[in-house]
Amino acid sequence: MTKKTTLYIVQAAVIAALYATLTTAQALLIPGSTSMAVQFRVAEAMTILAFFTPVAIPGLTVGCILANILGGLGPIDMVFGSLATLLAVSSMWMLRKLCVKGIPVVGLLMPAVFNGLIVGFEIEFFFVGQMKTFNFADFLIQGGLVALGEVVVLFVLGIPLTLALKKHNLTKQLKG
């Protein structure tokens, strides 16, 4: 195994551990804040790491899987929530250079889009409709609430975190 491969695995593991730990700690301190329709997972601010390194893609995806296992919502959330994270951070990596005044605004919307659609569907079909019914209007509400939580976290916490990483020149350490 090369030094670069080892570094990649270690960085991804650290990102996964941080995401899972932050989400689990938040869930313990403020029950429901990480798993309800309107969720404000503070760890979602870490998705901005995908603008700086592809290592964040597996790191955040595995971190989400672990957080969803520990969160107790079962295998449905582990699959759907983690898929939303994988698609969101992959899109963020691809859109990282599309910036407005140095801020990748379009990329910042990707977690809201994917979580709103996928987790909104998950909540409406599996939890509200109990796999028997699907109400499109309710899906729009559920998806909108999930997306709102993502937008708030990414714009309130993600943008300052992005600017701080750039200001203190910490992005070089994140290059994968």
N, C-alpha and C positions, 0 to 999 in steps of 0.2 A: 504494500500500500504506500503510495507516495505521500509526501508531506502535505501537498495541496489537497489530496483526497481526505486525509486525516483532519485537516483544518476545516474543510467543508462539513464533514460529519459532526465535528465538535461544535462548530457554530450553529448548525441546524439543531443539534440536541439542546444547546443552551437556549436558543429561541423557543423551542418547544417547551422546555421546562419552565421558562419565565411566563409564557402564555398560560400554560396549565395552572401554574401556581397563583398567578394574579387572578385568574378567573375563579379558581376554587376559593381563594381567600376572600374575594369580593362576595361570592355566593354565601359564604359563612357569615360574613359581617352584615350583609344586606340581602337577606333571602329574597329570591325572585328577580333580583336586578340583573342577573346574567342569563335568565332562561325564560322569562315571560315574553309576551308579545311586544311590549315596549321594554327593550333591554338596553342597558348601557354598559356593555362589557368594556371596562377600562382597558383591558388587554388588547382590544381591537385597535387601539392607537398604534400598537406594534406593527400593524399591517403596513405602515409607511416604510418599514424596513425593506419591503419589496421594491421600493424605488431605488435602493442602493445596492442590493445584492440578490442574486437568484437563490442563495442559500435560505432566504426567508420563505420561499415557497414550500419546501418540505418541512421546514421548522414550524411555521405557523399552522400548516395542515395537521401535522402530528400533534402539535400543542392543542389544537381544537379537538381532535379526536380524544386526547387524554382528558381535556376539560369536560367534554360531553359524556365520557364514561364516568368521570367522578361526579358530574352534575346530576346523575341519576335519572335522566329522561329516556334512557334506554337506547337500543340499537338504531331506532329510527332516526333519532337526533344525531347519533354518532355518524351515520351515513350521510344524511341530508345536510346537516349543519357543516360537516367537514367538507363535503363536496362544494358547498357555497364558498367556503373559505379558499379552497384550492382554486376555483375558477376566479374568485376576486383577486387573490394575490398574483396569480399568473397574468391576469389582465393588467394589474398595476405594473408589473415588471415590463410588459410590452408597451405600456403607455407612459413610461417614466420620463420620456423626453418631451412630452406634450405638456408644456407649462404656460402659465399665465403669471407674469412677473416673478418667475422663479419657483412658482408653486404648481405642482402637478394636479390641478383642479379636477380634470376629467378622471384621472386615475383615482383620486380620493373618493369619487362617486361609485367606484366599482363594488366595494363591499355593500353599499346601500342597495345597488341594483341586484346583485346576486343573492344577498341574504333576503332582501325584500321579496324576490320572486320565489326562491327555493324554500326558505324557512317560512315565508308566508303561506306557501302551498302546504308545507309540512304541518303547520299549526292548524290550518283550516281543514285539511283532509283527514289527518291521522288523529288529531287531538279534539278538535271541535266536532267534526262530522263523524268521528269514530269509524272511518273507512266505509261509511254507508252513504254519506251525502257530500256534495261539494257545492257550495254556494259562491258564485263568482263575486258578488258584491261583498260578502264577508271576507273572501280571499283578498280583495283589494284593500279592505280595512286592515286585515292582519299584516299583509305585506307592507302596506304603508306605515304601519306602526313600527315594524322591524326596521324598515329603511330609515325612518325618522331617527331612531336610536343610533343607527350607524352614522348618519350624517352628523348628528350632534357630537358623537365621540370623535369622529375623524376631523371635524372642523374645529372643535374646541380643544382637543388634546393632540390630534395628529399633526395639524399645521404647526403649532408651536414646537412639537417634538422634531419635526422636519427641519424647521429653521434653526433650532438649537444644535442639531447634529451638524448642519452645514456651517453654522457660525463658529463652532468649536473644532471644526475640521475633523470630526470623528467618522465621517463617511469613508475615509481611506481604509480604516480598520475593518469596515464591513464588506469591502470588495471581495467577491467570491471567485 
